[in-house]
Amino acid sequence: MLLLTGATGLVGGALLQRLTAAGQPVRCLVRDSRRLGADRVRVQIALGDLADPPSFRNALRGVHTVVHLAAAIRDQPAGSIEELNAIATWRMVQAAERAGVEHFVYFSALGAASHDRTRLQRSKALAEGAVRDSPMRHTIFAPSLVYAPGDRLMTLVERIAMLSPVMPISGRGDALYQPIWAQDVAGCVVAALGLAPGRAPVDGRERYELAGPQTLSHQQIVELMLRAASRPRPTINVPTALVRRALRVLQALMRSHAPATWDEAQLLEVSMTSGRGTADALALGVTPQTIGAVLGVPELKLRRRRRPRGDGRPTDGRPRSGRPALAARPHAPAGR
Ligand SMILES: NC(=O)c1ccc[n+]([C@@H]2O[C@H](COP(=O)([O-])OP(=O)(O)OC[C@H]3O[C@@H](n4cnc5c(N)ncnc54)[C@H](OP(=O)(O)O)[C@@H]3O)[C@@H](O)[C@H]2O)c1
């Protein structure tokens, strides 16, 4: 039995379909089973919450593999970003060790670091540490921005475009991403588990950086999403201080119903790129698609941009030097 957390999310939805199609028995730890849709009849359900570690124990009974995707990008009434990502992962790892789990797969994020500006990336670095320190076989995936048609970011962009003749972009919009399609991410996990045709499970102790084939700025990604929604709009860059104040007021008024929070907006100001480009996905037998191909819009003409400080990649996402872009390298500490 494989325990999947976060099955109702962007990656989880794509992964669950592939796991069940491969005949893998799956138990999903979910807060609300209705959010699984039609998939709920194909899986075992364990009701649970990241904020409720005792719920992990039942969910882990008879489980040999855990794929832990569930995470929070905003505070929830039951727990903060730090509690739901860092502390809950640490508790999940401990519970998995006690339950005799053989392989623990964890989803971190590219750029997770204990000194990052964003609370999410700091909490991911702590969680990665907990997974890495475990004696269990473990595999860490660190993706760049993950997307799929109709996902939360695309829906938000589309809604703003319906209401406004211009598209506001928080800050300069120049943070860089290598967007990767949720289906490609799911393909990598299935391959690592040895469930893809002709693939053996990975050994454990790998860290895969999952990146798409292009390096695009936040602004370019929004422009592509506007095109995909057939709502091209001029963009306007809004000073970060103003965005922060506006979103904090919105959150105070609307609480958990706020359409966006400052913690979420800040994530689009911090680059998430890998010098290994698509190499880790390719090593798992997955060739990541371009975002234009997935969204069905013409590709952006990519110009070579001046490199921001500390970023060593050309805009097509290939590694800059001739350094071989090895796949599963031994873990690099997340607190880099
Ligand atoms: N999307 C990206 O661009 C990106 C980039 C880098 C890393 N990642 C990481 O990749 C993983 C999957 O991302 P994703 O985009 O698929 O996430 P997502 O769409 O935001 O889904 C989050 C999942 O976590 C579950 N969850 C949230 N709070 C929970 C709680 N308190 N208890 C139990 N479950 C809870 C959600 O369940 P509900 O349906 O109940 O809300 C949902 O299934 C995450 O760890 C994420 O941090 C994502």
The ligand as a MOL file (V3000), in Angstrom:
LIG
                    3D

  0  0  0     0  0            999 V3000
M  V30 BEGIN CTAB
M  V30 COUNTS 48 52 0 0 0
M  V30 BEGIN ATOM
M  V30 1 N 2.8150 24.1050 -7.3780 0
M  V30 2 C 4.0580 24.5450 -7.4180 0
M  V30 3 O 4.3980 25.4600 -8.1860 0
M  V30 4 C 5.1180 23.9250 -6.5360 0
M  V30 5 C 6.4470 24.3550 -6.6580 0
M  V30 6 C 7.4170 23.7910 -5.8500 0
M  V30 7 C 7.0720 22.8260 -4.9130 0
M  V30 8 N 5.7760 22.4360 -4.8090 0 CHG=1
M  V30 9 C 5.4370 21.4240 -3.7900 0
M  V30 10 O 4.8860 20.2860 -4.4320 0
M  V30 11 C 3.8820 19.7030 -3.5890 0
M  V30 12 C 2.5900 19.5820 -4.3650 0
M  V30 13 O 2.2300 20.8790 -4.8100 0
M  V30 14 P 0.8110 21.1990 -5.4160 0
M  V30 15 O 0.9540 22.3900 -6.2760 0
M  V30 16 O 0.1860 19.9700 -5.9320 0 CHG=-1
M  V30 17 O 0.0210 21.6690 -4.0970 0
M  V30 18 P -1.4780 22.2020 -4.0240 0
M  V30 19 O -2.1630 22.1130 -5.3380 0
M  V30 20 O -1.4410 23.5340 -3.3160 0
M  V30 21 O -2.1660 21.1370 -3.0550 0
M  V30 22 C -1.8500 21.0960 -1.7130 0
M  V30 23 C -2.3670 19.7920 -1.1760 0
M  V30 24 O -2.0700 19.7540 0.2340 0
M  V30 25 C -3.2790 19.4690 0.9160 0
M  V30 26 N -3.2900 20.1330 2.2070 0
M  V30 27 C -3.1430 21.4480 2.4760 0
M  V30 28 N -3.2640 21.6590 3.7900 0
M  V30 29 C -3.4900 20.4600 4.3630 0
M  V30 30 C -3.7040 20.0430 5.6870 0
M  V30 31 N -3.7310 20.9010 6.7140 0
M  V30 32 N -3.8950 18.7250 5.9280 0
M  V30 33 C -3.8880 17.8260 4.9000 0
M  V30 34 N -3.6980 18.1610 3.6160 0
M  V30 35 C -3.5050 19.4830 3.3570 0
M  V30 36 C -4.3880 20.0340 0.0480 0
M  V30 37 O -5.6030 19.4140 0.4120 0
M  V30 38 P -7.0310 20.1610 0.3990 0
M  V30 39 O -7.6640 19.7390 -0.9030 0
M  V30 40 O -7.7370 19.6290 1.5760 0
M  V30 41 O -6.7700 21.6360 0.4710 0
M  V30 42 C -3.8810 19.6410 -1.3220 0
M  V30 43 O -4.1800 18.3080 -1.6100 0
M  V30 44 C 3.7570 20.6110 -2.3830 0
M  V30 45 O 4.5300 20.0840 -1.3360 0
M  V30 46 C 4.3480 21.9140 -2.8580 0
M  V30 47 O 4.8760 22.6910 -1.7970 0
M  V30 48 C 4.7760 22.9550 -5.6020 0
M  V30 END ATOM
M  V30 BEGIN BOND
M  V30 1 1 1 2
M  V30 2 2 2 3
M  V30 3 1 2 4
M  V30 4 1 4 5
M  V30 5 2 4 48
M  V30 6 2 5 6
M  V30 7 1 6 7
M  V30 8 2 7 8
M  V30 9 1 8 9
M  V30 10 1 8 48
M  V30 11 1 9 10
M  V30 12 1 9 46
M  V30 13 1 10 11
M  V30 14 1 11 12
M  V30 15 1 11 44
M  V30 16 1 12 13
M  V30 17 1 13 14
M  V30 18 2 14 15
M  V30 19 1 14 16
M  V30 20 1 14 17
M  V30 21 1 17 18
M  V30 22 2 18 19
M  V30 23 1 18 20
M  V30 24 1 18 21
M  V30 25 1 21 22
M  V30 26 1 22 23
M  V30 27 1 23 24
M  V30 28 1 23 42
M  V30 29 1 24 25
M  V30 30 1 25 26
M  V30 31 1 25 36
M  V30 32 1 26 27
M  V30 33 1 26 35
M  V30 34 2 27 28
M  V30 35 1 28 29
M  V30 36 1 29 30
M  V30 37 2 29 35
M  V30 38 1 30 31
M  V30 39 2 30 32
M  V30 40 1 32 33
M  V30 41 2 33 34
M  V30 42 1 34 35
M  V30 43 1 36 37
M  V30 44 1 36 42
M  V30 45 1 37 38
M  V30 46 2 38 39
M  V30 47 1 38 40
M  V30 48 1 38 41
M  V30 49 1 42 43
M  V30 50 1 44 45
M  V30 51 1 44 46
M  V30 52 1 46 47
M  V30 END BOND
M  V30 END CTAB
M  END
